[in-house]
Amino acid sequence: MTTYVLLAVPFLAAALAVLLVARRRTGGPGWREVGIGLAVLLALTVVFDNVIVGVGIVGYDASRILGVRMPVAPVEDLAYALAAGLLLPALWRLTDRRFARGARSPGRGVPGAAERGVR
C-alpha cells in the first residue's frame, strides 16, 4: 500500500541530490544557511499545517500515515517543506551567474562594483 512517506521519498532524494550538486559546483549553499532556512520554513509549516488540518480543510487517510502527529497534522506533512528548503537554495546557487564555475567571486572585479560600494 502506498503511503504518504513513500510518495515523498523521491522528492526528498531529488532535492538532496540537487543540493549536493550545487555544493560541489559552487561551494554552497552552506549547511548553516540551509539549516536556518529549514528551521524557519519547518516552523511555519507546522503552524500552518496544524491549522488547515485542524479546521478540516485538508484531511489524511489514517491508514496511509505513520500515526505521528504534531499535534494535529501528520509528520509526513513536513516532507515537502523539507524538500523545498533543500532545493530552493541549491537552485538559486546553480542559476546565479556569480557562482558559476570559474566565475569571479561576487563583487570582486565586477565592472561598476566600486561605484555600488561592493568590495
Secondary structure, 3 states (H helix, E strand, C coil): CCCHHHHHHHHHHHHHHHHHHHHHHHCCCCHHHHHHHHHHHHHHHHHHHHHHHHCCCCCCCHHHCCCCECCCCEHHHHHHHHHHHHHHHHHHHHHCHHHCCCCCCCCCCCCCCCCCCCC
